[in-house]
Each structure stands twice: as C-alpha cells, then as structure tokens.
Amino acid sequence: MNCLQNIIRINLEENRRGLIREMFKTIKQYNVIAKEIKGRKIRVDDNHWVTDFASCNYLGLDLDPEMDIDVHKSIQKWGVHPSWCRLVASPQIYDDLEVKLAELIGTETTLILPTVTLISIGIIPAIVGKTGVIFLDKAGHETMYEASKIARDSGATLVSFPQGDLDKLESLLVEHKDNPRKLILVDGVYSMTGDYSKIPQIVNLAKKYDAILYIDDAHGFGVVGENPSAEYPYGKRGNGIVKYFNLDYENIIYVGGCSKSYSSLAAFVGCSNEMKTFLEAFATPYDLSGPCPTASLATLYRGLEINDAKGEILRKKLYQLTKKAVDGIRDLGFHVFNSTYFPIASVQIGDAKKLVETANILFDEGILVTVAPYPMVKKGEESHRLTFTSANTDEEIDQLINAFKKVRSVMDK
C-alpha cells in the first residue's frame, strides 16, 4: 500500500463520511451521468429514463428557451470569461446586475461573487476578525460551518445553537454580550426540509444584543418574497426571505444564490454601500477568486427579466405541484419533512439498509432523487430528498407518487 492509498484508508476509517463513499457501490442514484435531457426527463442509459426530482432549478429557467437570448451578444462583447479578479476590473454587466438585484431585494447595493460558498468563506471571517463571536445554527448549511472554522482558526469564537432554539441563542448572546463583533448565522430556507428559519424572532434578538444576522438564502431567493397571501403562498417577486417577513435590513447581511431559481453561476450579498466597500477590501474572494463566466451573468440578467414578466405564474404552478406531491406522499403514510410547501421535501425512510433498497426501487421506477444517508442527516432521519420545479408536470408528480407506492410496500414488509 503506497502513501496515498494509506491516507485514503485512514480517512475512510476515521471520518463518518466514509459511510457515504461505501454507498457509492450500491446506490444507483449516485454519480448518475445524464446522456440526454428532454424537459425534466433524463436518459441515463440506452433504454432508461428518469424524471428529475433532484435539481434545484425551482423556476424551471434552465429549460426556458428565452434564457439564451443575448447570451451570445454578451460573450462577443465581454469574452467567454473575464480574466480579472473583481478587485482589478469587472465588465459593466456586473454593475448592471448589482443595481437590478439591489432594487429587487430592497438594499442599498449588492456585491456579486461566483458562489454562496465563496461569499461565506470571504465574509464571515472578515466580519468577526480575530476576536469576534459566531453563533451558528446547527441546522445551517455546512458551508457556513466551514467558513466559521476558518474564522475560528484565526482566533474568533464559534458557538452553536439547535435549530429554532431561541432560548439557547439568547443565553449565548448574553454570555458574549460585551463582545462588539457578534454574528448570527442561519439559513433563510433549510436545504433539507424547505422550512423557514424564525427570522423575525432572531432579528429581534440580534437587535437586543447588538449583533448582526447573516442569512444564507441560497434556496429562498427566487421562490419566496414579499406580501405572501392565500393566492400567492410564497409571496411575490421572489425577492427573498427578508421581504417575505416584511423586514428591513438594518442589522442583516443577506446572501442570495442564483444557481438555483435562476440557473446561473452567481451569488450576491445584499448590504449597505459602506459594507460593500468594507467587503471589497476584506473579503478575500473579491481579489483571490476568479469571476463568474460571462454566460452566467447574461442568463442571470435575462432570468431577472423573465421573473418580472411571468415569475408569479411560475411560482403559483410550483406551489401547486409541490403541494400535490407532498400531500400525495403523506397520504401513503410517509413522514415528510416540510411544513411550508416550499419545493424541498425529505421523505423519511429512517433505516440505512432500506434507504439503499428504496433508492434503487425509485431509480428503477424512473425517479431521480437526492439520497440523504447518515451522516448527511441524523440517524433515524435517513431520507429521500425531493426538489420540484415549475417545469415539472402533473403527470410527473403522479409518476412520483406511484413510485412511492412501491416503496411503501417494501417499507411495510
């Protein structure tokens, strides 16, 4: 056994994620190669197609024929990929998009970087510095934890609280009340359940103890928005979880992702002009990361125009499809993690062996899902994570429910 093989062996033995690697050998749903795509159907073999319930293209813009309008013109104008880091120079389209995004979400300005992950890695350590305190929601996205570890290695303090446990959060804020740099990290919409974070209550706590609330709304942006109602349960405009709760940005740093609803490689920070200038100097991805490809910036621009024109129609259809799927699977006797009808739902299987077996049944029935074993989720909460898009059809939802009927028969044995 050579040195590299030995390192791999040691890591597999000491890290729980080695369990996931072992599942690569048995779960058909992992590392799928899409050989052909027609709508939400994917050909994965010569004679086998699966319906996609694993992507996060919530508005279905990845399949919208209008999305590629003017992309070629943008590439001709700016090149395939800008060669500068953002600190040096940026094509005008960046500035145009930052203005449009700020208008949409209601902040003074925005700052675009390629991914939410890069934003977390850049901003979280920049804000807390060497002596600040990070209050991390344990259910928050793993990338916030990775960014927090970078900050902790530089001297910051990292503490955590269980999802929704505001008493624990407040006790931690009291404990660190004299620290002038306090940063609370939460998801806007939780990535495994589609549930919404208790943003209004956390905002109040943050104001009470002079802290900043950092919201990772990678999933919520584009789906949830202002003025929710019976007719528009997600709200309107898709301008994010802060607007959904009718809040301002006084003590909030808002992070939105565009790779999901807008099918474009880009993410942004909604903030004040003063904060933007600070981040341009202190957030390392601004000067150490490559930029977004021109095509992604162009599709994002076009996607925002499509959102203005027909976003409410897309979101209304998305809600109807999601509700039909979640209700239909619940009617079969499954526990589904989802209290909002946001287009993420995890169907609890609760057993590693049956998770593998039922994942393969779904695949054979023509259904692609995200399989979530331990340690991706807690033991006993092993699930099949489903995501829905407005490009799905009622017939595809029926196919999904029928596939879970077969899963139910296995679960009942």
Contacts in CASP RR format, 6 or more apart in sequence:
PFRMAT RR
TARGET T0000
AUTHOR 0000-0000-0000
METHOD contacts of the structure
MODEL  1
MNCLQNIIRINLEENRRGLIREMFKTIKQYNVIAKEIKGRKIRVDDNHWV
TDFASCNYLGLDLDPEMDIDVHKSIQKWGVHPSWCRLVASPQIYDDLEVK
LAELIGTETTLILPTVTLISIGIIPAIVGKTGVIFLDKAGHETMYEASKI
ARDSGATLVSFPQGDLDKLESLLVEHKDNPRKLILVDGVYSMTGDYSKIP
QIVNLAKKYDAILYIDDAHGFGVVGENPSAEYPYGKRGNGIVKYFNLDYE
NIIYVGGCSKSYSSLAAFVGCSNEMKTFLEAFATPYDLSGPCPTASLATL
YRGLEINDAKGEILRKKLYQLTKKAVDGIRDLGFHVFNSTYFPIASVQIG
DAKKLVETANILFDEGILVTVAPYPMVKKGEESHRLTFTSANTDEEIDQL
INAFKKVRSVMDK
1 9 0 8 1.000
11 18 0 8 1.000
12 18 0 8 1.000
12 21 0 8 1.000
16 374 0 8 1.000
16 375 0 8 1.000
17 375 0 8 1.000
19 373 0 8 1.000
19 374 0 8 1.000
19 375 0 8 1.000
20 373 0 8 1.000
20 375 0 8 1.000
20 376 0 8 1.000
23 30 0 8 1.000
23 356 0 8 1.000
23 371 0 8 1.000
23 373 0 8 1.000
24 30 0 8 1.000
24 31 0 8 1.000
26 356 0 8 1.000
26 360 0 8 1.000
27 356 0 8 1.000
27 359 0 8 1.000
27 360 0 8 1.000
27 371 0 8 1.000
28 359 0 8 1.000
28 360 0 8 1.000
28 363 0 8 1.000
28 364 0 8 1.000
29 54 0 8 1.000
29 359 0 8 1.000
29 360 0 8 1.000
29 362 0 8 1.000
29 363 0 8 1.000
29 368 0 8 1.000
29 369 0 8 1.000
29 370 0 8 1.000
29 371 0 8 1.000
30 371 0 8 1.000
32 42 0 8 1.000
32 44 0 8 1.000
32 50 0 8 1.000
32 368 0 8 1.000
33 44 0 8 1.000
34 42 0 8 1.000
34 43 0 8 1.000
34 44 0 8 1.000
35 42 0 8 1.000
35 43 0 8 1.000
35 44 0 8 1.000
35 45 0 8 1.000
36 42 0 8 1.000
36 43 0 8 1.000
37 43 0 8 1.000
39 63 0 8 1.000
39 391 0 8 1.000
40 51 0 8 1.000
40 52 0 8 1.000
40 63 0 8 1.000
40 389 0 8 1.000
40 391 0 8 1.000
40 392 0 8 1.000
40 393 0 8 1.000
40 396 0 8 1.000
41 49 0 8 1.000
41 50 0 8 1.000
41 51 0 8 1.000
41 52 0 8 1.000
42 49 0 8 1.000
42 50 0 8 1.000
42 51 0 8 1.000
42 52 0 8 1.000
42 368 0 8 1.000
43 49 0 8 1.000
44 50 0 8 1.000
44 368 0 8 1.000
48 366 0 8 1.000
49 366 0 8 1.000
50 363 0 8 1.000
50 366 0 8 1.000
50 367 0 8 1.000
50 368 0 8 1.000
51 366 0 8 1.000
51 367 0 8 1.000
51 368 0 8 1.000
51 392 0 8 1.000
51 396 0 8 1.000
51 399 0 8 1.000
51 400 0 8 1.000
52 368 0 8 1.000
52 389 0 8 1.000
53 367 0 8 1.000
53 368 0 8 1.000
53 369 0 8 1.000
53 386 0 8 1.000
53 387 0 8 1.000
53 388 0 8 1.000
53 392 0 8 1.000
53 400 0 8 1.000
54 368 0 8 1.000
54 369 0 8 1.000
54 370 0 8 1.000
54 385 0 8 1.000
54 386 0 8 1.000
54 387 0 8 1.000
55 62 0 8 1.000
55 387 0 8 1.000
55 389 0 8 1.000
56 219 0 8 1.000
56 259 0 8 1.000
56 260 0 8 1.000
56 261 0 8 1.000
56 344 0 8 1.000
56 387 0 8 1.000
57 63 0 8 1.000
57 260 0 8 1.000
57 261 0 8 1.000
57 263 0 8 1.000
57 389 0 8 1.000
57 391 0 8 1.000
58 219 0 8 1.000
58 222 0 8 1.000
58 223 0 8 1.000
58 260 0 8 1.000
58 261 0 8 1.000
58 318 0 8 1.000
58 343 0 8 1.000
58 387 0 8 1.000
58 388 0 8 1.000
58 389 0 8 1.000
58 390 0 8 1.000
59 222 0 8 1.000
59 223 0 8 1.000
59 261 0 8 1.000
59 262 0 8 1.000
59 263 0 8 1.000
59 306 0 8 1.000
59 307 0 8 1.000
59 311 0 8 1.000
59 314 0 8 1.000
59 315 0 8 1.000
59 318 0 8 1.000
59 389 0 8 1.000
59 390 0 8 1.000
60 263 0 8 1.000
60 314 0 8 1.000
60 389 0 8 1.000
60 390 0 8 1.000
60 391 0 8 1.000
61 67 0 8 1.000
61 261 0 8 1.000
61 262 0 8 1.000
61 263 0 8 1.000
61 299 0 8 1.000
61 303 0 8 1.000
61 306 0 8 1.000
62 263 0 8 1.000
62 391 0 8 1.000
63 391 0 8 1.000
64 303 0 8 1.000
64 306 0 8 1.000
66 302 0 8 1.000
66 306 0 8 1.000
67 263 0 8 1.000
67 299 0 8 1.000
67 302 0 8 1.000
67 303 0 8 1.000
67 306 0 8 1.000
68 299 0 8 1.000
68 302 0 8 1.000
69 302 0 8 1.000
70 298 0 8 1.000
70 301 0 8 1.000
70 302 0 8 1.000
71 295 0 8 1.000
71 298 0 8 1.000
71 299 0 8 1.000
71 302 0 8 1.000
73 298 0 8 1.000
74 93 0 8 1.000
74 294 0 8 1.000
74 295 0 8 1.000
74 297 0 8 1.000
74 298 0 8 1.000
74 301 0 8 1.000
75 294 0 8 1.000
75 295 0 8 1.000
75 298 0 8 1.000
77 91 0 8 1.000
78 91 0 8 1.000
78 93 0 8 1.000
78 294 0 8 1.000
79 294 0 8 1.000
80 293 0 8 1.000
80 294 0 8 1.000
80 295 0 8 1.000
81 291 0 8 1.000
81 293 0 8 1.000
81 294 0 8 1.000
82 89 0 8 1.000
82 90 0 8 1.000
82 91 0 8 1.000
82 291 0 8 1.000
82 294 0 8 1.000
84 90 0 8 1.000
84 291 0 8 1.000
85 286 0 8 1.000
85 287 0 8 1.000
85 288 0 8 1.000
85 289 0 8 1.000
85 290 0 8 1.000
85 291 0 8 1.000
86 94 0 8 1.000
86 113 0 8 1.000
86 280 0 8 1.000
86 286 0 8 1.000
86 287 0 8 1.000
86 289 0 8 1.000
86 290 0 8 1.000
86 291 0 8 1.000
87 280 0 8 1.000
87 286 0 8 1.000
87 287 0 8 1.000
88 287 0 8 1.000
90 291 0 8 1.000
91 294 0 8 1.000
91 297 0 8 1.000
93 294 0 8 1.000
93 297 0 8 1.000
93 298 0 8 1.000
93 301 0 8 1.000
94 112 0 8 1.000
94 291 0 8 1.000
94 297 0 8 1.000
96 301 0 8 1.000
97 110 0 8 1.000
97 112 0 8 1.000
97 266 0 8 1.000
97 297 0 8 1.000
97 300 0 8 1.000
97 301 0 8 1.000
97 304 0 8 1.000
98 109 0 8 1.000
98 110 0 8 1.000
98 111 0 8 1.000
98 112 0 8 1.000
98 268 0 8 1.000
99 109 0 8 1.000
100 301 0 8 1.000
100 304 0 8 1.000
101 110 0 8 1.000
101 112 0 8 1.000
101 268 0 8 1.000
101 270 0 8 1.000
101 304 0 8 1.000
102 108 0 8 1.000
102 109 0 8 1.000
102 110 0 8 1.000
102 270 0 8 1.000
104 237 0 8 1.000
104 238 0 8 1.000
104 239 0 8 1.000
104 304 0 8 1.000
105 221 0 8 1.000
105 239 0 8 1.000
105 240 0 8 1.000
105 242 0 8 1.000
105 243 0 8 1.000
105 254 0 8 1.000
105 270 0 8 1.000
106 239 0 8 1.000
106 243 0 8 1.000
106 249 0 8 1.000
107 249 0 8 1.000
107 254 0 8 1.000
107 270 0 8 1.000
107 271 0 8 1.000
107 272 0 8 1.000
108 271 0 8 1.000
108 272 0 8 1.000
108 273 0 8 1.000
108 276 0 8 1.000
109 270 0 8 1.000
109 271 0 8 1.000
109 272 0 8 1.000
109 273 0 8 1.000
109 276 0 8 1.000
110 268 0 8 1.000
110 269 0 8 1.000
110 270 0 8 1.000
110 271 0 8 1.000
110 276 0 8 1.000
111 268 0 8 1.000
111 269 0 8 1.000
111 270 0 8 1.000
111 271 0 8 1.000
111 276 0 8 1.000
111 279 0 8 1.000
111 280 0 8 1.000
111 286 0 8 1.000
112 266 0 8 1.000
112 267 0 8 1.000
112 268 0 8 1.000
112 292 0 8 1.000
112 297 0 8 1.000
113 119 0 8 1.000
113 266 0 8 1.000
113 267 0 8 1.000
113 268 0 8 1.000
113 269 0 8 1.000
113 283 0 8 1.000
113 285 0 8 1.000
113 286 0 8 1.000
113 289 0 8 1.000
113 292 0 8 1.000
114 265 0 8 1.000
114 266 0 8 1.000
114 267 0 8 1.000
114 285 0 8 1.000
114 289 0 8 1.000
114 290 0 8 1.000
114 291 0 8 1.000
114 292 0 8 1.000
115 259 0 8 1.000
115 265 0 8 1.000
115 267 0 8 1.000
116 141 0 8 1.000
116 143 0 8 1.000
116 216 0 8 1.000
116 218 0 8 1.000
116 255 0 8 1.000
116 256 0 8 1.000
116 257 0 8 1.000
116 267 0 8 1.000
117 143 0 8 1.000
117 146 0 8 1.000
117 147 0 8 1.000
118 267 0 8 1.000
118 285 0 8 1.000
118 289 0 8 1.000
119 255 0 8 1.000
119 267 0 8 1.000
119 268 0 8 1.000
119 269 0 8 1.000
119 283 0 8 1.000
119 285 0 8 1.000
120 143 0 8 1.000
120 144 0 8 1.000
120 146 0 8 1.000
120 147 0 8 1.000
120 216 0 8 1.000
120 255 0 8 1.000
121 143 0 8 1.000
121 146 0 8 1.000
121 147 0 8 1.000
121 150 0 8 1.000
121 284 0 8 1.000
121 285 0 8 1.000
122 147 0 8 1.000
122 279 0 8 1.000
122 283 0 8 1.000
122 284 0 8 1.000
122 285 0 8 1.000
122 286 0 8 1.000
123 147 0 8 1.000
123 214 0 8 1.000
123 253 0 8 1.000
123 255 0 8 1.000
123 269 0 8 1.000
123 279 0 8 1.000
123 283 0 8 1.000
124 134 0 8 1.000
124 144 0 8 1.000
124 147 0 8 1.000
124 148 0 8 1.000
124 150 0 8 1.000
124 151 0 8 1.000
124 183 0 8 1.000
124 185 0 8 1.000
124 214 0 8 1.000
125 147 0 8 1.000
125 150 0 8 1.000
125 151 0 8 1.000
125 154 0 8 1.000
125 156 0 8 1.000
126 278 0 8 1.000
126 279 0 8 1.000
126 282 0 8 1.000
126 283 0 8 1.000
126 284 0 8 1.000
127 181 0 8 1.000
127 183 0 8 1.000
127 212 0 8 1.000
127 214 0 8 1.000
127 253 0 8 1.000
128 134 0 8 1.000
128 151 0 8 1.000
128 156 0 8 1.000
128 181 0 8 1.000
128 183 0 8 1.000
129 151 0 8 1.000
129 154 0 8 1.000
129 155 0 8 1.000
129 156 0 8 1.000
129 181 0 8 1.000
130 154 0 8 1.000
130 155 0 8 1.000
130 156 0 8 1.000
131 155 0 8 1.000
131 156 0 8 1.000
131 157 0 8 1.000
131 179 0 8 1.000
131 181 0 8 1.000
132 156 0 8 1.000
132 157 0 8 1.000
132 179 0 8 1.000
132 180 0 8 1.000
132 181 0 8 1.000
132 182 0 8 1.000
132 183 0 8 1.000
133 156 0 8 1.000
133 157 0 8 1.000
133 158 0 8 1.000
133 159 0 8 1.000
133 176 0 8 1.000
133 179 0 8 1.000
133 181 0 8 1.000
133 182 0 8 1.000
133 183 0 8 1.000
134 148 0 8 1.000
134 151 0 8 1.000
134 152 0 8 1.000
134 156 0 8 1.000
134 157 0 8 1.000
134 158 0 8 1.000
134 159 0 8 1.000
134 183 0 8 1.000
134 185 0 8 1.000
135 159 0 8 1.000
135 160 0 8 1.000
135 161 0 8 1.000
135 169 0 8 1.000
135 172 0 8 1.000
135 173 0 8 1.000
135 182 0 8 1.000
135 183 0 8 1.000
135 184 0 8 1.000
135 185 0 8 1.000
135 211 0 8 1.000
136 144 0 8 1.000
136 145 0 8 1.000
136 148 0 8 1.000
136 158 0 8 1.000
136 159 0 8 1.000
136 160 0 8 1.000
136 161 0 8 1.000
136 185 0 8 1.000
137 160 0 8 1.000
137 161 0 8 1.000
137 163 0 8 1.000
137 164 0 8 1.000
137 184 0 8 1.000
137 185 0 8 1.000
137 186 0 8 1.000
137 187 0 8 1.000
137 197 0 8 1.000
138 160 0 8 1.000
138 161 0 8 1.000
138 162 0 8 1.000
138 163 0 8 1.000
139 162 0 8 1.000
139 163 0 8 1.000
139 187 0 8 1.000
139 190 0 8 1.000
140 163 0 8 1.000
140 185 0 8 1.000
140 186 0 8 1.000
140 187 0 8 1.000
140 190 0 8 1.000
140 191 0 8 1.000
140 216 0 8 1.000
141 187 0 8 1.000
141 191 0 8 1.000
141 216 0 8 1.000
141 218 0 8 1.000
143 216 0 8 1.000
144 185 0 8 1.000
144 214 0 8 1.000
144 216 0 8 1.000
148 156 0 8 1.000
148 158 0 8 1.000
148 185 0 8 1.000
149 158 0 8 1.000
151 158 0 8 1.000
152 158 0 8 1.000
157 176 0 8 1.000
157 179 0 8 1.000
159 172 0 8 1.000
159 176 0 8 1.000
161 168 0 8 1.000
161 169 0 8 1.000
161 172 0 8 1.000
162 168 0 8 1.000
163 190 0 8 1.000
164 197 0 8 1.000
164 198 0 8 1.000
166 198 0 8 1.000
166 201 0 8 1.000
166 202 0 8 1.000
166 205 0 8 1.000
169 184 0 8 1.000
169 202 0 8 1.000
169 205 0 8 1.000
170 205 0 8 1.000
170 209 0 8 1.000
173 182 0 8 1.000
173 205 0 8 1.000
173 208 0 8 1.000
173 209 0 8 1.000
173 211 0 8 1.000
174 209 0 8 1.000
176 182 0 8 1.000
177 209 0 8 1.000
177 210 0 8 1.000
180 210 0 8 1.000
182 206 0 8 1.000
182 209 0 8 1.000
182 210 0 8 1.000
182 211 0 8 1.000
182 212 0 8 1.000
183 211 0 8 1.000
183 212 0 8 1.000
183 214 0 8 1.000
184 202 0 8 1.000
184 205 0 8 1.000
184 206 0 8 1.000
184 211 0 8 1.000
184 212 0 8 1.000
184 213 0 8 1.000
184 214 0 8 1.000
185 214 0 8 1.000
185 216 0 8 1.000
186 197 0 8 1.000
186 199 0 8 1.000
186 202 0 8 1.000
186 213 0 8 1.000
186 214 0 8 1.000
186 215 0 8 1.000
186 216 0 8 1.000
187 197 0 8 1.000
187 215 0 8 1.000
187 216 0 8 1.000
187 217 0 8 1.000
187 218 0 8 1.000
187 219 0 8 1.000
188 196 0 8 1.000
188 197 0 8 1.000
188 199 0 8 1.000
188 215 0 8 1.000
188 216 0 8 1.000
188 217 0 8 1.000
188 219 0 8 1.000
188 220 0 8 1.000
188 241 0 8 1.000
189 195 0 8 1.000
189 196 0 8 1.000
189 197 0 8 1.000
189 217 0 8 1.000
189 219 0 8 1.000
189 220 0 8 1.000
189 223 0 8 1.000
189 224 0 8 1.000
189 241 0 8 1.000
189 342 0 8 1.000
189 344 0 8 1.000
190 196 0 8 1.000
190 197 0 8 1.000
190 344 0 8 1.000
191 218 0 8 1.000
191 219 0 8 1.000
191 344 0 8 1.000
192 337 0 8 1.000
192 344 0 8 1.000
192 346 0 8 1.000
192 372 0 8 1.000
192 377 0 8 1.000
192 383 0 8 1.000
192 385 0 8 1.000
193 337 0 8 1.000
193 338 0 8 1.000
193 339 0 8 1.000
193 344 0 8 1.000
193 345 0 8 1.000
193 346 0 8 1.000
194 219 0 8 1.000
194 337 0 8 1.000
194 338 0 8 1.000
194 339 0 8 1.000
194 340 0 8 1.000
194 342 0 8 1.000
194 343 0 8 1.000
194 344 0 8 1.000
194 345 0 8 1.000
195 337 0 8 1.000
195 338 0 8 1.000
195 339 0 8 1.000
195 340 0 8 1.000
195 342 0 8 1.000
196 224 0 8 1.000
196 241 0 8 1.000
196 244 0 8 1.000
196 340 0 8 1.000
196 342 0 8 1.000
197 215 0 8 1.000
197 241 0 8 1.000
199 213 0 8 1.000
199 215 0 8 1.000
199 241 0 8 1.000
199 242 0 8 1.000
199 245 0 8 1.000
199 247 0 8 1.000
200 245 0 8 1.000
200 247 0 8 1.000
202 213 0 8 1.000
203 213 0 8 1.000
203 247 0 8 1.000
203 251 0 8 1.000
203 252 0 8 1.000
205 211 0 8 1.000
206 212 0 8 1.000
206 213 0 8 1.000
206 251 0 8 1.000
207 250 0 8 1.000
207 251 0 8 1.000
211 251 0 8 1.000
212 251 0 8 1.000
212 252 0 8 1.000
212 253 0 8 1.000
213 251 0 8 1.000
213 252 0 8 1.000
213 253 0 8 1.000
214 252 0 8 1.000
214 253 0 8 1.000
214 255 0 8 1.000
215 241 0 8 1.000
215 242 0 8 1.000
215 252 0 8 1.000
215 253 0 8 1.000
215 254 0 8 1.000
215 255 0 8 1.000
216 255 0 8 1.000
216 256 0 8 1.000
217 240 0 8 1.000
217 241 0 8 1.000
217 242 0 8 1.000
217 254 0 8 1.000
217 255 0 8 1.000
217 256 0 8 1.000
217 257 0 8 1.000
218 255 0 8 1.000
218 256 0 8 1.000
218 257 0 8 1.000
218 259 0 8 1.000
218 260 0 8 1.000
218 267 0 8 1.000
219 260 0 8 1.000
219 342 0 8 1.000
219 344 0 8 1.000
220 238 0 8 1.000
220 240 0 8 1.000
220 241 0 8 1.000
220 256 0 8 1.000
220 260 0 8 1.000
220 261 0 8 1.000
220 342 0 8 1.000
221 238 0 8 1.000
221 239 0 8 1.000
221 240 0 8 1.000
221 241 0 8 1.000
221 256 0 8 1.000
221 257 0 8 1.000
221 258 0 8 1.000
221 260 0 8 1.000
221 261 0 8 1.000
222 238 0 8 1.000
222 239 0 8 1.000
222 240 0 8 1.000
222 260 0 8 1.000
222 261 0 8 1.000
222 262 0 8 1.000
222 307 0 8 1.000
223 234 0 8 1.000
223 238 0 8 1.000
223 240 0 8 1.000
223 261 0 8 1.000
223 315 0 8 1.000
223 318 0 8 1.000
223 342 0 8 1.000
223 343 0 8 1.000
224 234 0 8 1.000
224 235 0 8 1.000
224 238 0 8 1.000
224 240 0 8 1.000
224 241 0 8 1.000
224 244 0 8 1.000
224 342 0 8 1.000
225 234 0 8 1.000
225 235 0 8 1.000
225 236 0 8 1.000
225 237 0 8 1.000
225 238 0 8 1.000
225 239 0 8 1.000
225 240 0 8 1.000
225 241 0 8 1.000
225 243 0 8 1.000
225 244 0 8 1.000
226 235 0 8 1.000
226 236 0 8 1.000
226 237 0 8 1.000
226 238 0 8 1.000
226 239 0 8 1.000
226 243 0 8 1.000
226 244 0 8 1.000
226 246 0 8 1.000
227 235 0 8 1.000
227 236 0 8 1.000
227 246 0 8 1.000
228 234 0 8 1.000
228 235 0 8 1.000
228 244 0 8 1.000
229 235 0 8 1.000
231 316 0 8 1.000
232 312 0 8 1.000
232 315 0 8 1.000
232 316 0 8 1.000
233 319 0 8 1.000
233 341 0 8 1.000
234 244 0 8 1.000
234 315 0 8 1.000
234 318 0 8 1.000
234 319 0 8 1.000
234 342 0 8 1.000
235 244 0 8 1.000
235 315 0 8 1.000
236 312 0 8 1.000
237 243 0 8 1.000
237 307 0 8 1.000
237 311 0 8 1.000
238 261 0 8 1.000
238 307 0 8 1.000
238 311 0 8 1.000
238 315 0 8 1.000
240 254 0 8 1.000
240 256 0 8 1.000
242 248 0 8 1.000
242 249 0 8 1.000
242 252 0 8 1.000
242 254 0 8 1.000
249 270 0 8 1.000
249 271 0 8 1.000
249 272 0 8 1.000
253 269 0 8 1.000
253 270 0 8 1.000
253 271 0 8 1.000
253 275 0 8 1.000
254 269 0 8 1.000
254 270 0 8 1.000
254 271 0 8 1.000
255 267 0 8 1.000
255 268 0 8 1.000
255 269 0 8 1.000
255 270 0 8 1.000
256 267 0 8 1.000
256 268 0 8 1.000
256 269 0 8 1.000
256 270 0 8 1.000
257 266 0 8 1.000
257 267 0 8 1.000
257 268 0 8 1.000
258 264 0 8 1.000
258 265 0 8 1.000
258 266 0 8 1.000
258 267 0 8 1.000
258 268 0 8 1.000
258 296 0 8 1.000
258 300 0 8 1.000
259 265 0 8 1.000
259 266 0 8 1.000
259 267 0 8 1.000
262 299 0 8 1.000
262 300 0 8 1.000
262 303 0 8 1.000
262 304 0 8 1.000
262 307 0 8 1.000
263 299 0 8 1.000
264 292 0 8 1.000
264 296 0 8 1.000
264 297 0 8 1.000
264 299 0 8 1.000
264 300 0 8 1.000
264 303 0 8 1.000
265 292 0 8 1.000
265 293 0 8 1.000
265 296 0 8 1.000
266 292 0 8 1.000
266 296 0 8 1.000
266 297 0 8 1.000
266 300 0 8 1.000
269 275 0 8 1.000
269 276 0 8 1.000
269 279 0 8 1.000
271 279 0 8 1.000
279 286 0 8 1.000
280 286 0 8 1.000
314 390 0 8 1.000
315 390 0 8 1.000
317 390 0 8 1.000
318 343 0 8 1.000
318 388 0 8 1.000
318 389 0 8 1.000
318 390 0 8 1.000
319 341 0 8 1.000
321 343 0 8 1.000
321 388 0 8 1.000
321 390 0 8 1.000
321 392 0 8 1.000
321 393 0 8 1.000
321 394 0 8 1.000
321 397 0 8 1.000
322 341 0 8 1.000
322 342 0 8 1.000
322 343 0 8 1.000
322 345 0 8 1.000
322 388 0 8 1.000
323 341 0 8 1.000
324 394 0 8 1.000
324 397 0 8 1.000
325 345 0 8 1.000
325 386 0 8 1.000
325 388 0 8 1.000
325 397 0 8 1.000
325 400 0 8 1.000
325 401 0 8 1.000
326 336 0 8 1.000
326 338 0 8 1.000
326 341 0 8 1.000
326 345 0 8 1.000
328 401 0 8 1.000
329 336 0 8 1.000
329 345 0 8 1.000
329 347 0 8 1.000
329 400 0 8 1.000
329 401 0 8 1.000
329 404 0 8 1.000
330 336 0 8 1.000
332 401 0 8 1.000
332 404 0 8 1.000
332 405 0 8 1.000
332 408 0 8 1.000
333 408 0 8 1.000
334 347 0 8 1.000
334 348 0 8 1.000
334 404 0 8 1.000
334 408 0 8 1.000
335 347 0 8 1.000
335 348 0 8 1.000
336 345 0 8 1.000
336 346 0 8 1.000
336 347 0 8 1.000
336 348 0 8 1.000
337 345 0 8 1.000
337 346 0 8 1.000
337 347 0 8 1.000
337 348 0 8 1.000
337 381 0 8 1.000
337 383 0 8 1.000
338 344 0 8 1.000
338 345 0 8 1.000
338 346 0 8 1.000
343 387 0 8 1.000
343 388 0 8 1.000
343 389 0 8 1.000
344 385 0 8 1.000
344 386 0 8 1.000
344 387 0 8 1.000
345 385 0 8 1.000
345 386 0 8 1.000
345 387 0 8 1.000
345 388 0 8 1.000
346 372 0 8 1.000
346 377 0 8 1.000
346 381 0 8 1.000
346 383 0 8 1.000
346 384 0 8 1.000
346 385 0 8 1.000
346 386 0 8 1.000
347 383 0 8 1.000
347 384 0 8 1.000
347 385 0 8 1.000
347 386 0 8 1.000
347 404 0 8 1.000
348 380 0 8 1.000
348 381 0 8 1.000
348 382 0 8 1.000
348 383 0 8 1.000
349 355 0 8 1.000
349 358 0 8 1.000
349 382 0 8 1.000
349 383 0 8 1.000
349 384 0 8 1.000
349 411 0 8 1.000
350 380 0 8 1.000
350 381 0 8 1.000
350 382 0 8 1.000
350 383 0 8 1.000
351 380 0 8 1.000
351 382 0 8 1.000
352 373 0 8 1.000
352 374 0 8 1.000
352 382 0 8 1.000
354 410 0 8 1.000
354 411 0 8 1.000
355 371 0 8 1.000
355 373 0 8 1.000
355 382 0 8 1.000
355 383 0 8 1.000
355 384 0 8 1.000
357 410 0 8 1.000
358 384 0 8 1.000
358 407 0 8 1.000
358 410 0 8 1.000
358 411 0 8 1.000
359 369 0 8 1.000
359 371 0 8 1.000
359 384 0 8 1.000
361 403 0 8 1.000
361 406 0 8 1.000
361 407 0 8 1.000
361 410 0 8 1.000
362 368 0 8 1.000
362 369 0 8 1.000
362 384 0 8 1.000
362 403 0 8 1.000
362 404 0 8 1.000
362 407 0 8 1.000
365 399 0 8 1.000
365 402 0 8 1.000
365 403 0 8 1.000
365 406 0 8 1.000
366 399 0 8 1.000
366 403 0 8 1.000
367 399 0 8 1.000
367 400 0 8 1.000
367 403 0 8 1.000
369 384 0 8 1.000
369 385 0 8 1.000
369 386 0 8 1.000
370 384 0 8 1.000
370 385 0 8 1.000
370 386 0 8 1.000
370 387 0 8 1.000
371 384 0 8 1.000
371 385 0 8 1.000
372 382 0 8 1.000
372 383 0 8 1.000
372 384 0 8 1.000
372 385 0 8 1.000
373 382 0 8 1.000
374 380 0 8 1.000
374 381 0 8 1.000
374 382 0 8 1.000
377 383 0 8 1.000
386 400 0 8 1.000
END
